[in-house]
Amino acid sequence: MSYHTESIRNIALAGHAGSGKTTLFEALLHAGGVVQAPGSVERGTTQSDTDAQEKARGHSIDSCIAGIDRGGCRINLIDTAGYDDFRGGTLSAFAAVETVMVVVNAVNGIEHGTRRMMDHARRRGLARVLVVNKIDFEGAHLGALVEALREEFGPECLPVNLPAQGGKQVLDCFFHTTGATDFSSLATAHQRILDQVVEINEATMGAYLDQGEAALTPQQLHDAFEQCLREGHLVPICFVSARNGTGAAELLDIAERLLPNPAEGNPPPFVNGEGEAITVNADPAQHVIADVFKIVNDPFVGKLGVFRVWQGTVRRDSQLLVDDGRKPFKVGHLFRLNAKNHVEIEQAVPGDIAAVAKVEEIHYDAVLHDAHEEDRIHLAPMRFPQPMFGLALEPKHKGQEQKLANALGRLAEEDPCLRMEHHKELNETVLRGLSELHLKVTLERMRERYGVEVVTHPPRIAYRETIAAKAEGHHRHKKQTGGAGQFGEVSLRVEPLERGAGFEFVDAVKGGVIPGTFLPAIEKGVRQAMERGAVAGFPLQDLRVTVYDGKYHPVDSKEVAFVSAGKKAFLDAVGKARPIVLEPIVDVEVAIPESDVGDVTGGLAGKRARILGTDSRRGGELLIKAQAPLAELTDYPTELKAMTGGRGRYSLDLSHYEPVPAPVQKQLSEAWKPKVEED
């Protein structure tokens, strides 16, 4: 079935682990008539958790897409993972939707993942809906939770429906004013949300003040409601019990009647090659612009590129370009994803989520288009956490090196928070991810899907090097081999930049003493030296290199000579510039029982951590915020488990780099035995 853009709703379900997103996903599919009975997470029968690892662990790892056809409306739902370890796929889904429904556990209240997802959705300019789940569970204090949500996220958080009969029923309070509820009253809730909605639009406000609510048409109410969502002036609160389906049909009704369609949401942040904002229109007649937000390597149909259409119409058998448009591909098959099933369709209009298969050039965040005018545009990237945990890998069986590389490449394609590195000097392949669990699941998938088993060991910490002072360096490269020789002489200056600034290369040569054609060779030599390090074998960063003088020979000067001269002059300067080693400092958040606070804070202090603060949570839980060197946390999962009896949880995010203590730098320097290169 084909839909108009105005009839599409794109919604991501997000929230803290254990809030019941997958169970709600099942309840919504059942309420929408997609499945005859909702699946069970415990029994491994859900539509979304189909991977062997998801079934074994009882929670989502990947995002899953399914659609509901309801009353002439197409509601695309994306179920996302709640664990921080797998948030790459969760954040990717935000690039494809207008609305994020943040699911809140009514018993546990506001949790770390609730705050994180609300913040991500707000920064992306998406409409937000708070869905309070488990309303019929013992220990759920719904009135107090609503006040806590308003205190945490602002007074714009207002119920659009209310639970009744002890959580066995949900009553709408946007279109209705009468009925008995478990707390508050329908009339009070109706008036509060109506007052919030009408004040955003002058025409609606005027009609409301002059003639009352009866003067407002359903379309006026929808338009004002949608504008409030788009501008963050309203965050609706809805109530459900996913385990028995209470409130699921009402939530679909809200999606259909009130949530923004693809033509109403905030415009996506597309930019051109110069970084200037580009406006795309949800117009099916214009050039195609679509963004790939998910890659799936399907064992039956091959590599799937899942994309959201923002402009134009993608038709089967048409031609599309990827990114810079060098090589077009034919859309031989066009799919709509319905959980486990791939349904072939004829076309996809703005707002549609669709997929193409077996196009190797497609990658995560690729822009698909059908005209060269759009060759250089892309969607502003999501802010993903830096993958800081690493494992060095080698195949368990000889001869599987290429098979290992291919498997890692496929898995990294699917997850923007996985990164593969190869260190030539150590002949070491390192897989980096967000946590020990993230990497463990990845390796288990590699074994199950691709038949590759590996031996692992801890990799080197991702230290960096920089300089603390200005200095100058010089080198003359001269070699005579019987015929034409090699000659190049370089004088340069190095100076530190602020942390995180990267690298700058400046040409300050005067009078043509070094022809401009040799400057790229000098920069190449400098970058080679930076990659290899100067103190302890780690890449250099946060410095400026200025080439200001040198000499060349009209016959003997060659690129290779200036590569070598640039490298040696740079190392000469760095050696005088007080080189230092930097270590990654991570933001640590640890959720623990309050009874364990002494052991945990003491343990962190012993790891050179700075405790930034603590937060009390419901149920006797405490959240500790700290910053610590990543090198001190290699065994932290095991230690935390031992200290808290397995009840502690933690997350890490890269914060910044800081100089290591002097004894650590000395130890790292002594352990590194640089090889003297022969020219």
C-alpha positions in Angstrom: 0.0 0.0 0.0 1.3 3.5 -0.9 0.8 6.5 1.3 0.9 10.2 1.0 3.5 12.0 3.1 0.8 13.6 5.3 -0.5 10.1 6.3 2.9 8.9 7.6 4.1 9.0 11.2 7.7 8.1 12.1 8.3 7.2 15.8 11.2 5.8 17.7 10.7 4.1 21.1 13.6 4.9 23.4 14.4 4.9 27.1 16.3 3.2 29.9 16.9 -0.5 29.8 14.0 -2.4 31.4 11.4 0.3 30.8 9.5 -2.1 28.6 10.0 -0.7 25.1 10.0 -4.0 23.3 6.9 -5.2 25.2 5.2 -1.9 24.2 6.3 -2.4 20.6 4.6 -5.8 20.7 1.5 -4.3 22.3 1.3 -1.6 19.7 1.6 -4.1 16.8 -1.1 -6.1 18.4 -3.4 -3.1 18.9 -2.7 -2.1 15.3 -3.7 -5.5 13.9 -0.2 -6.5 12.7 0.1 -9.5 14.9 -2.6 -11.8 16.4 -1.0 -11.9 19.8 1.9 -9.9 21.2 5.2 -11.8 21.6 7.1 -12.3 24.8 10.6 -11.1 25.6 11.0 -14.0 28.1 10.1 -16.6 25.6 12.0 -15.0 22.8 9.0 -14.7 20.5 8.9 -10.9 19.9 8.9 -9.4 16.4 11.9 -7.2 17.2 14.4 -9.3 19.2 15.1 -11.9 16.5 18.9 -12.2 16.8 20.3 -15.1 18.8 22.1 -12.8 21.2 18.9 -10.8 21.8 17.0 -13.9 22.6 19.7 -15.3 24.9 20.1 -12.1 26.8 16.4 -11.0 27.0 16.9 -7.5 25.7 17.3 -5.5 22.5 20.7 -5.0 20.9 19.7 -3.7 17.5 16.9 -1.3 16.4 13.9 -2.9 14.7 11.4 -1.3 12.3 7.8 -2.3 11.8 4.8 -0.5 10.4 1.1 -0.2 11.3 -1.6 0.6 8.8 -4.4 2.3 10.8 -7.2 4.4 9.5 -5.5 5.5 6.3 -2.3 6.3 8.3 1.1 4.5 8.2 2.8 4.5 11.6 6.4 3.5 11.3 7.7 2.3 14.7 11.4 1.8 15.6 12.1 -0.2 18.7 15.6 0.7 20.0 18.0 -0.8 22.6 17.9 0.6 26.1 21.4 -0.4 27.3 24.0 2.3 26.9 26.3 -0.4 25.4 24.2 -0.5 22.3 23.1 3.1 21.9 24.7 3.5 18.4 21.7 2.0 16.8 19.4 3.9 19.0 20.8 7.3 18.1 20.9 6.3 14.4 17.2 5.8 14.5 16.7 9.4 15.7 17.9 10.5 12.2 14.8 8.8 10.6 11.9 10.1 12.7 9.9 13.2 13.7 8.9 11.9 17.1 10.7 10.1 20.0 8.6 8.3 22.6 10.7 8.0 25.7 9.4 5.1 27.7 9.5 5.5 31.5 9.2 2.7 34.0 6.4 3.7 36.4 8.0 1.8 39.3 11.6 3.0 38.9 10.8 6.5 37.7 13.2 8.8 36.0 16.4 6.9 35.2 19.7 7.7 33.6 18.6 6.5 30.1 15.4 8.6 30.4 17.5 11.8 30.8 19.9 10.8 28.1 17.2 10.0 25.5 15.2 13.2 26.3 18.4 15.2 25.9 19.4 13.6 22.5 15.9 14.1 21.1 15.7 17.7 22.3 19.1 18.5 20.7 18.0 16.9 17.4 14.9 19.0 17.3 12.5 16.1 17.5 9.0 16.0 19.1 9.1 14.2 22.4 6.5 12.1 24.1 6.9 10.6 27.6 5.2 7.2 27.8 4.7 6.0 31.4 4.7 2.2 31.2 3.8 -0.5 33.9 1.1 1.7 35.3 -0.6 -1.4 36.9 2.5 -2.6 38.7 2.8 -2.6 42.5 4.9 0.4 43.6 3.9 2.7 40.8 3.0 6.2 42.2 1.8 7.9 39.1 0.8 11.3 40.4 4.2 11.7 42.1 5.9 10.5 38.9 4.1 13.2 36.8 5.3 15.9 39.1 8.8 14.5 39.0 8.8 14.5 35.2 7.6 18.1 35.2 10.3 19.1 37.7 13.0 17.2 35.7 12.0 18.2 32.1 9.9 21.3 32.6 6.3 22.4 33.1 5.6 21.8 29.4 5.3 18.1 30.3 1.5 17.5 30.6 -0.7 14.4 30.5 -2.8 13.9 27.4 -4.5 10.9 28.9 -4.9 9.6 32.5 -5.1 6.1 34.0 -8.3 4.8 35.5 -9.6 1.8 37.4 -6.2 1.1 39.0 -4.3 1.2 35.7 -6.7 -1.1 33.8 -8.0 1.7 31.5 -6.6 4.9 30.0 -8.9 8.0 29.3 -8.1 10.7 26.8 -8.0 14.2 28.3 -7.2 16.3 25.2 -10.6 15.7 23.5 -12.6 14.8 26.6 -13.3 16.3 30.0 -15.4 13.8 31.9 -14.6 10.4 33.5 -13.1 9.0 36.8 -9.4 8.8 36.9 -6.8 7.3 39.3 -5.3 10.8 40.1 -6.0 14.4 39.1 -9.1 14.8 37.0 -9.9 14.7 33.3 -11.3 18.3 33.4 -8.2 19.7 35.1 -5.8 17.9 32.8 -7.8 18.9 29.8 -7.8 22.6 30.8 -4.0 22.6 31.5 -3.1 21.1 28.2 -5.6 23.2 26.2 -4.2 26.4 27.8 -0.6 25.2 26.9 -1.6 24.4 23.3 -3.6 27.5 22.3 -1.0 30.1 23.6 1.5 29.1 20.9 -0.6 30.4 18.0 -2.0 33.9 18.0 -5.0 33.0 15.7 -5.9 30.0 17.8 -5.5 32.0 21.0 -7.7 34.8 19.7 -10.5 32.5 18.7 -10.2 30.6 22.0 -10.4 33.9 24.1 -13.2 35.4 22.1 -15.5 32.4 21.7 -14.2 29.6 23.9 -13.1 26.1 23.2 -16.2 25.4 21.0 -14.8 27.8 18.4 -11.7 25.7 17.7 -11.9 23.2 14.9 -10.1 19.8 15.2 -7.7 21.0 12.5 -6.8 24.1 14.5 -6.2 22.0 17.6 -4.0 19.6 15.6 -2.0 22.4 14.0 -1.4 24.1 17.4 -0.6 20.8 19.1 1.9 19.9 16.4 3.5 23.4 16.5 3.9 23.0 20.3 5.7 19.6 19.8 8.0 21.0 17.1 9.0 24.0 19.2 9.4 22.0 22.4 6.5 24.0 24.0 4.7 20.7 24.9 5.9 17.3 25.9 2.8 15.0 26.2 2.7 12.4 28.9 0.8 9.2 28.1 0.1 6.1 30.2 0.2 2.4 29.2 0.6 -1.1 30.6 2.4 -2.9 27.8 2.1 -6.3 29.4 -1.7 -6.3 29.1 -2.1 -3.8 26.3 -3.8 -1.0 28.3 -3.4 2.3 26.6 -1.8 0.9 23.4 -4.8 1.7 21.2 -5.0 5.1 22.8 -1.3 5.7 22.1 -1.8 4.8 18.4 -4.8 7.2 18.3 -2.6 10.0 19.6 0.0 9.2 17.0 -2.6 9.3 14.2 -4.5 12.4 15.3 -1.9 14.6 16.9 1.7 13.8 16.2 3.6 15.5 13.3 3.8 14.0 9.8 7.0 14.3 7.8 5.9 17.6 6.3 5.3 19.1 9.7 8.5 18.1 11.7 11.5 20.3 12.1 13.6 20.3 8.9 16.5 17.8 8.9 20.0 19.4 9.3 21.3 18.8 5.8 24.5 20.8 4.8 26.5 21.2 1.6 30.2 20.7 1.1 30.9 24.1 2.5 28.9 23.4 5.7 26.0 25.7 4.7 22.5 24.6 5.6 20.4 23.1 2.8 16.6 23.0 2.9 14.9 19.8 1.7 11.2 19.7 1.1 8.8 16.8 1.6 7.8 17.1 -2.0 7.4 13.8 -4.0 8.0 15.7 -7.3 11.4 17.1 -6.5 14.9 15.4 -6.8 15.4 12.4 -4.5 17.3 13.0 -1.2 17.4 10.1 1.2 19.7 9.3 4.2 20.9 5.8 5.1 20.5 5.4 8.9 20.9 1.6 9.2 22.9 -1.2 7.6 21.9 -4.8 7.9 23.9 -7.7 6.5 21.1 -10.1 5.9 22.0 -13.8 5.3 19.3 -14.2 2.7 19.1 -10.9 0.8 22.6 -9.7 1.4 23.6 -6.2 2.5 20.6 -4.0 3.1 20.8 -0.2 3.2 17.8 1.1 5.2 17.0 4.8 4.5 14.6 7.5 5.2 13.3 9.5 2.2 13.3 13.2 2.8 12.5 14.6 -0.7 11.4 13.1 -4.0 10.1 9.7 -4.8 12.3 6.5 -5.0 10.9 4.1 -7.5 11.8 0.5 -8.3 14.0 0.3 -11.4 15.1 3.9 -11.1 18.8 5.0 -10.7 20.3 6.5 -7.6 23.7 8.0 -6.7 25.6 7.5 -3.5 27.2 10.5 -1.9 29.5 12.2 -4.4 27.7 10.5 -7.3 30.6 8.7 -9.0 28.8 5.4 -9.6 25.0 5.1 -10.0 23.1 2.0 -9.1 19.8 0.6 -10.2 17.1 0.1 -7.6 16.4 -3.5 -8.6 14.3 -4.2 -5.5 12.8 -1.8 -3.0 11.7 -3.1 0.4 9.6 -1.9 3.3 10.8 -3.5 6.6 8.1 -5.1 8.8 10.2 -6.5 11.6 11.3 -9.9 10.4 9.7 -9.5 7.0 10.9 -7.6 3.9 7.9 -6.5 1.8 8.7 -5.4 -1.8 7.1 -2.1 -2.8 7.0 0.0 -6.0 7.9 3.4 -4.6 8.8 5.3 -1.5 7.6 8.9 -0.9 9.0 11.6 1.5 8.6 10.2 5.0 8.8 6.6 3.9 11.4 4.2 5.4 12.6 1.7 2.9 15.6 -0.4 1.9 17.7 -1.5 -1.1 19.7 -4.6 -1.2 23.1 -5.7 -2.5 24.6 -2.2 -3.1 28.2 -2.4 -1.8 28.8 1.3 -2.0 26.1 2.1 0.5 27.2 2.8 4.0 25.8 4.3 7.2 24.9 8.0 6.8 25.2 7.8 3.0 23.0 10.2 1.0 21.1 8.7 -1.8 20.0 11.1 -4.6 19.2 11.1 -8.3 20.8 14.3 -9.6 24.4 15.6 -9.5 23.3 18.9 -7.9 23.1 17.0 -4.6 26.5 15.3 -4.9 28.1 17.1 -1.9 25.3 17.3 0.6 25.0 15.3 3.7 23.0 15.1 6.9 24.7 16.7 9.9 26.2 13.8 11.8 24.7 12.4 15.1 26.8 12.9 18.2 27.9 9.3 19.0 29.9 8.4 22.1 33.5 7.6 21.4 34.3 3.9 21.5 36.9 3.7 24.2 37.0 0.0 25.2 39.3 -2.1 23.1 40.3 -5.7 22.5 43.3 -6.8 20.4 42.2 -9.7 18.2 43.9 -12.5 16.2 42.2 -15.5 14.5 42.2 -18.7 16.6 43.0 -20.7 13.5 45.8 -19.8 11.1 44.8 -18.7 7.6 41.6 -16.9 8.7 43.1 -13.4 8.8 41.2 -12.2 5.7 38.0 -13.9 7.0 38.4 -12.0 10.3 39.0 -8.7 8.5 35.8 -9.2 6.4 33.7 -10.2 9.4 34.9 -7.2 11.4 34.2 -4.9 8.5 30.6 -6.2 8.2 29.9 -5.8 11.9 31.4 -2.3 12.0 29.2 -1.4 9.0 26.1 -2.1 11.1 27.2 -0.2 14.3 28.5 3.4 14.2 29.9 2.9 17.7 32.2 0.0 16.6 35.7 0.9 15.2 38.3 -1.3 13.8 42.0 -0.3 13.9 45.1 -1.9 12.6 48.5 -0.9 14.2 51.2 -1.7 11.6 54.1 -1.3 14.1 52.6 -3.9 16.3 50.8 -5.9 13.6 47.8 -5.7 15.9 44.1 -5.5 15.0 42.0 -3.7 17.6 38.3 -3.7 17.9 36.9 -0.7 19.9 33.4 -0.4 21.3 31.4 1.3 24.1 31.9 -1.4 26.8 33.1 -4.9 27.6 29.5 -6.2 26.9 29.4 -4.4 23.6 32.6 -6.1 22.4 31.6 -9.5 23.9 28.3 -9.5 21.9 30.1 -8.4 18.8 32.6 -11.3 19.1 29.8 -13.8 19.7 28.0 -12.6 16.6 31.2 -12.9 14.6 31.4 -16.5 15.7 27.7 -17.3 15.0 27.3 -15.4 11.7 30.7 -15.8 10.1 32.3 -18.8 11.8 35.3 -16.8 13.0 36.8 -17.5 16.4 39.4 -15.2 17.9 42.0 -15.0 20.6 41.9 -11.7 22.5 44.1 -9.7 24.7 44.1 -6.2 26.1 45.3 -3.6 23.6 47.4 -0.5 24.3 45.4 2.3 25.8 44.7 5.0 23.2 47.3 7.5 24.6 48.3 10.5 22.5 51.4 12.8 22.5 51.7 16.5 22.2 54.2 19.3 23.0 54.2 21.9 25.8 56.5 24.6 24.2 57.6 26.2 21.0 60.7 24.9 19.3 62.5 24.9 15.9 64.0 22.0 14.0 66.2 21.5 11.0 67.3 18.7 8.8 69.3 18.4 5.5 68.7 15.2 3.6 71.5 14.5 1.2 72.2 11.3 -0.6 74.4 10.5 -3.6 74.0 7.2 -5.3 76.2 7.5 -8.4 73.6 9.0 -10.6 71.0 11.7 -9.7 71.1 12.2 -6.0 68.6 13.2 -3.3 68.6 16.6 -1.7 66.1 18.5 0.5 66.6 20.8 3.4 63.9 22.0 5.8 63.7 24.4 8.7 60.4 24.4 10.6 58.8 25.5 13.9 56.4 23.6 16.1 54.1 25.2 18.7 51.3 23.7 20.9 47.6 24.3 20.3 44.8 24.0 22.8 43.6 20.6 23.7 41.4 19.1 21.0 42.5 21.5 18.2 44.1 18.8 16.1 46.9 19.7 13.6 47.7 22.7 11.5 50.4 22.8 8.8 51.5 26.3 7.7 53.5 27.4 4.7 55.6 30.4 5.6 58.4 29.9 3.1 59.6 33.2 1.5 61.5 33.8 -1.7 60.9 30.4 -3.3 63.7 28.7 -1.3 61.5 25.6 -1.3 59.2 25.3 -4.4 55.5 24.9 -3.5 55.4 21.6 -5.2 57.6 20.1 -2.4 55.4 21.4 0.5 53.0 18.4 0.3 56.0 16.1 0.6 57.2 17.9 3.7 53.7 17.7 5.2 53.6 14.0 4.4 56.9 13.5 6.3 55.5 15.4 9.2 52.3 13.4 9.3 54.3 10.1 9.2 56.3 11.2 12.2 53.2 12.4 14.0 51.6 9.0 13.5 54.6 7.1 14.9 55.1 9.3 17.9 58.1 10.9 19.4 58.1 10.0 23.1 56.3 6.7 23.6 55.1 5.6 20.2 51.6 7.2 20.3 50.2 9.7 17.7 50.9 13.4 18.1 48.1 15.9 18.2 47.2 19.5 19.1 50.1 21.3 17.5 51.0 23.6 14.6 53.9 23.1 12.2 55.2 26.1 10.3 57.8 25.6 7.5 59.7 28.8 7.2 63.0 28.1 5.4 65.0 25.5 3.5 66.9 24.7 0.4 66.5 22.7 -2.8 68.6 21.5 -5.7 67.2 22.0 -9.2 68.4 18.5 -10.2 68.7 16.4 -7.1 65.6 17.6 -5.1 62.8 15.0 -5.2 59.7 14.4 -3.2 61.2 11.5 -1.3 64.0 13.8 -0.1 61.6 16.4 1.3 59.5 13.7 2.9 62.6 12.5 4.9 63.8 16.1 5.6 60.3 17.1 6.9 60.1 14.1 9.1 63.6 14.5 10.6 63.2 18.3 11.1 59.9 17.7 12.8 61.4 15.1 15.2 64.3 17.5 15.9 61.8 20.3 16.9 59.6 18.0 18.9 62.5 16.7 20.9 63.1 20.3 22.1 59.5 21.3 22.6 58.9 19.4 25.9 57.0 16.5 24.5 54.4 15.0 26.8 52.1 11.9 26.7 48.3 12.5 27.1 45.9 10.0 28.4 42.1 9.7 27.8 40.0 10.9 30.6 36.4 9.5 30.7 33.2 10.7 32.3 32.1 7.8 34.6 28.5 7.4 35.8 28.0 4.5 38.3 24.6 3.5 39.6 24.8 1.5 42.8 22.8 0.6 45.9 23.3 3.4 48.5 24.8 0.8 50.9 27.8 0.3 48.7 28.7 4.0 48.3 31.8 3.8 50.5 33.4 0.9 48.8 32.7 2.3 45.3 33.8 5.9 45.9 36.9 4.6 47.7 37.7 2.3 44.7 37.3 5.2 42.3 39.6 7.4 44.4 42.2 4.7 44.1 42.0 4.9 40.4 43.0 8.6 40.2 39.3 9.5 39.8 37.8 12.8 40.6 34.3 12.5 42.2 32.1 15.2 40.7 28.9 14.5 42.6 26.2 12.1 43.6 22.5 11.8 43.0 19.9 10.0 45.0 17.4 8.0 43.0 14.2 6.1 43.8 14.5 2.7 45.4 17.7 3.4 47.4 19.9 3.8 44.3 22.7 6.3 44.1 24.3 7.7 40.9 28.0 8.7 41.2 29.5 11.0 38.6 33.2 11.1 38.3 36.1 11.5 35.8 38.9 9.0 35.7 41.8 7.9 33.4 40.7 5.2 31.1 43.9 3.3 31.8 42.8 2.8 35.4 39.4 1.2 34.5 40.5 -1.9 32.5 39.2 -4.3 35.2 36.4 -2.1 36.5 33.5 -4.3 35.4 34.8 -7.2 37.5 35.6 -5.0 40.5 32.2 -3.2 40.4 30.4 -6.6 40.2 32.3 -7.8 43.2 31.7 -4.6 45.3 27.9 -4.5 44.6 27.0 -8.1 44.3 26.3 -7.6 40.6 23.8 -4.8 41.2 26.0 -1.9 40.0 25.9 -0.4 36.5 28.2 2.1 34.9 28.8 3.9 31.7 31.8 5.7 30.2 32.1 8.6 27.7 35.3 10.2 26.5 35.7 13.6 28.1 39.1 14.9 27.1 42.9 14.2 27.2 45.2 15.2 30.0 49.0 14.8 30.6 49.9 11.6 32.3 51.8 11.8 35.6 55.5 12.0 35.2 56.2 8.4 36.5 53.7 7.0 34.0 55.3 8.9 31.1 58.7 7.6 32.1 57.4 4.1 32.2 55.7 4.4 28.8 58.8 6.0 27.3 61.1 3.3 28.5 58.8 0.6 27.2 58.9 2.1 23.7 61.9 1.2 21.7 61.8 3.3 18.6 63.3 1.8 15.5 65.9 4.0 13.7 64.7 4.3 10.1 67.3 4.1 7.4 67.0 6.5 4.6 
